[in-house]
Each structure stands twice: as C-alpha cells, then as structure tokens.
Amino acid sequence: MIRTSFIATALVALAGFAATAPAMANDVRIEQYGWSNSAGGAQEGFGNRIRTYQNGGYNRIVGHQYGRHNLSAVGQEGNGNYGETYQNGDRNVAGIGQFGSNHTTILTQDGNGNIAAGVQVGHGCSANVSQGGSGNVAAFVQACP
C-alpha cells in the first residue's frame, strides 16, 4: 500500500513538471497553402515564438531566434517572396507582411525590446532593417510597381 502511494505521488509530481515545461519552451507554428513553399529556422533560449503563414507558390520564410521571449511573425501572399528574421536578445518583436510577388525582406534585431514591422505590396520590393541596442522601433511600408 505504501509503495502504491509513493508511485502515485511520484506520477503526480512528474505530471506537474510536464505541465510547466511548455511555458518555458520555444514555439513554432507554420501554415502553408499553395505549392513549393518552405519555412524553417532555429531557436535557442526559451519563450521564443515563430509564426508563419504563406499562400501562393515558391515563397520562403526563415526565422532565427537566440534569447528569450522573442516573437517573429511573417505572412506572405503571392509568389516568389522571401522573408527572414534574425533576433538576438530578449523581448524583440519582428513582423513582415508581403503581398504580391518577388519581394525580399530581412529584419535583424540585436538587443532587447526592439520592434520592427513591414508591409510590401506589388512586385519586386526589397527591405533590409537592422536594429542594434534596446528599445528601437522601425516600421516601413512600400508599394512597388
């Protein structure tokens, strides 16, 4: 009887530890519709989140996160778009939304608490935003032909 109680207590304790693990874990969510789309990246640290959405063809997304509590969100509609985020530090937020075709966006954040946004509409836009330090905010919107 004592052995059964000990095993039950141990299982409850393990279940408690397992329930807390996802709160510290990194998270990736990918949705892709269309054909020949690809998404990937790397995460090191904890509490990092990568969100991707692609609809169309031949779109690519890459997210790199090193640190804690960073968020990268990339959505692309169209064909031949490329979006990449690099985040090194804590609590950085990067977002890319590309509509149309043949766009390229690279967002780089090296520091803490930075925010970078974007939107590109049309065809053939290119953006490269780099933030170093802490507390920076950058936004861009382009409507290329």
C-alpha positions as CSV (number, residue, x, y, z in Angstrom):
1,M,0.0,0.0,0.0
2,I,2.8,2.4,0.9
3,R,4.6,1.6,-2.4
4,T,1.4,2.3,-4.4
5,S,1.0,5.7,-2.6
6,F,4.7,6.5,-3.3
7,I,4.3,5.7,-7.0
8,A,1.1,7.8,-7.3
9,T,2.8,10.7,-5.6
10,A,5.7,10.4,-8.0
11,L,3.4,10.4,-11.0
12,V,1.5,13.5,-9.8
13,A,4.8,15.3,-9.3
14,L,6.0,14.3,-12.8
15,A,2.8,15.5,-14.3
16,G,3.2,18.8,-12.6
17,F,6.7,19.2,-14.1
18,A,5.5,18.2,-17.5
19,A,2.7,20.8,-17.4
20,T,5.2,23.6,-16.7
21,A,7.6,22.6,-19.4
22,P,5.7,24.2,-22.4
23,A,5.5,27.6,-20.7
24,M,9.3,27.7,-20.9
25,A,9.6,26.0,-24.3
26,N,10.0,27.7,-27.7
27,D,7.1,27.5,-30.1
28,V,6.8,27.4,-33.9
29,R,3.5,27.5,-35.9
30,I,3.5,27.1,-39.7
31,E,0.7,27.3,-42.2
32,Q,1.3,26.9,-45.9
33,Y,-1.1,26.8,-48.8
34,G,-0.2,26.6,-52.4
35,W,2.9,24.8,-53.8
36,S,6.7,24.7,-53.3
37,N,6.7,26.9,-50.2
38,S,9.3,26.4,-47.4
39,A,9.7,27.6,-43.9
40,G,12.4,26.9,-41.3
41,G,14.8,28.4,-38.8
42,A,16.4,27.9,-35.4
43,Q,15.6,28.8,-31.8
44,E,17.9,28.8,-28.8
45,G,16.7,30.1,-25.4
46,F,13.2,30.0,-24.1
47,G,9.8,31.6,-24.7
48,N,10.6,32.3,-28.3
49,R,7.8,32.2,-30.9
50,I,7.8,31.9,-34.6
51,R,4.6,32.3,-36.6
52,T,4.4,31.8,-40.3
53,Y,1.7,32.0,-43.0
54,Q,2.2,31.5,-46.7
55,N,-0.3,31.3,-49.5
56,G,0.9,31.0,-53.1
57,G,4.0,29.5,-54.6
58,Y,7.8,29.4,-54.2
59,N,7.7,31.5,-51.0
60,R,10.4,31.1,-48.3
61,I,10.5,32.1,-44.7
62,V,13.4,31.7,-42.3
63,G,13.4,32.7,-38.6
64,H,16.4,32.7,-36.2
65,Q,15.9,33.4,-32.5
66,Y,18.6,33.4,-29.8
67,G,17.5,34.7,-26.4
68,R,14.2,34.9,-24.5
69,H,10.6,35.9,-25.3
70,N,11.2,37.0,-28.9
71,L,8.4,36.9,-31.4
72,S,8.7,36.6,-35.2
73,A,5.6,36.8,-37.4
74,V,5.8,36.5,-41.2
75,G,2.9,36.3,-43.6
76,Q,3.2,36.2,-47.3
77,E,0.6,36.1,-50.1
78,G,1.7,35.7,-53.7
79,N,4.7,34.1,-55.4
80,G,8.5,34.1,-55.1
81,N,8.6,36.1,-51.8
82,Y,11.4,35.7,-49.2
83,G,11.2,36.8,-45.6
84,E,13.9,36.3,-42.9
85,T,14.2,37.4,-39.3
86,Y,17.2,37.3,-37.0
87,Q,16.6,38.0,-33.3
88,N,19.4,38.0,-30.8
89,G,18.4,39.2,-27.3
90,D,15.3,39.4,-25.3
91,R,11.7,40.5,-26.0
92,N,12.2,41.6,-29.6
93,V,9.2,41.6,-32.0
94,A,9.6,41.4,-35.8
95,G,6.8,41.3,-38.3
96,I,6.7,41.0,-42.1
97,G,3.7,41.0,-44.4
98,Q,4.3,40.7,-48.1
99,F,1.6,40.7,-50.8
100,G,2.4,40.3,-54.5
101,S,5.5,38.7,-55.9
102,N,9.3,38.7,-55.8
103,H,9.7,40.6,-52.5
104,T,12.6,40.3,-50.1
105,T,12.6,41.4,-46.5
106,I,15.3,40.8,-43.9
107,L,14.8,42.0,-40.3
108,T,17.8,41.9,-37.9
109,Q,17.5,42.7,-34.2
110,D,20.4,42.6,-31.9
111,G,19.5,43.8,-28.4
112,N,16.4,43.9,-26.2
113,G,12.9,45.2,-26.6
114,N,13.1,46.2,-30.3
115,I,10.2,46.3,-32.6
116,A,10.4,46.0,-36.4
117,A,7.4,45.9,-38.8
118,G,6.9,46.0,-42.5
119,V,4.5,45.6,-45.4
120,Q,5.3,45.4,-49.1
121,V,2.7,45.4,-51.9
122,G,3.1,45.0,-55.6
123,H,6.2,43.4,-57.2
124,G,9.9,43.3,-56.6
125,C,10.2,45.3,-53.3
126,S,13.3,44.9,-51.1
127,A,13.8,45.9,-47.5
128,N,16.6,45.3,-45.0
129,V,16.1,46.6,-41.5
130,S,18.8,46.3,-38.8
131,Q,18.4,47.3,-35.2
132,G,21.2,47.3,-32.6
133,G,20.7,48.3,-29.0
134,S,17.5,48.4,-27.0
135,G,14.1,49.9,-27.3
136,N,14.2,50.7,-31.0
137,V,11.1,50.9,-33.2
138,A,11.2,50.7,-37.0
139,A,8.3,50.5,-39.5
140,F,8.2,50.5,-43.3
141,V,5.5,50.3,-46.0
142,Q,6.3,50.0,-49.7
143,A,4.1,49.9,-52.7
144,C,6.3,48.9,-55.6
145,P,5.0,48.6,-59.1
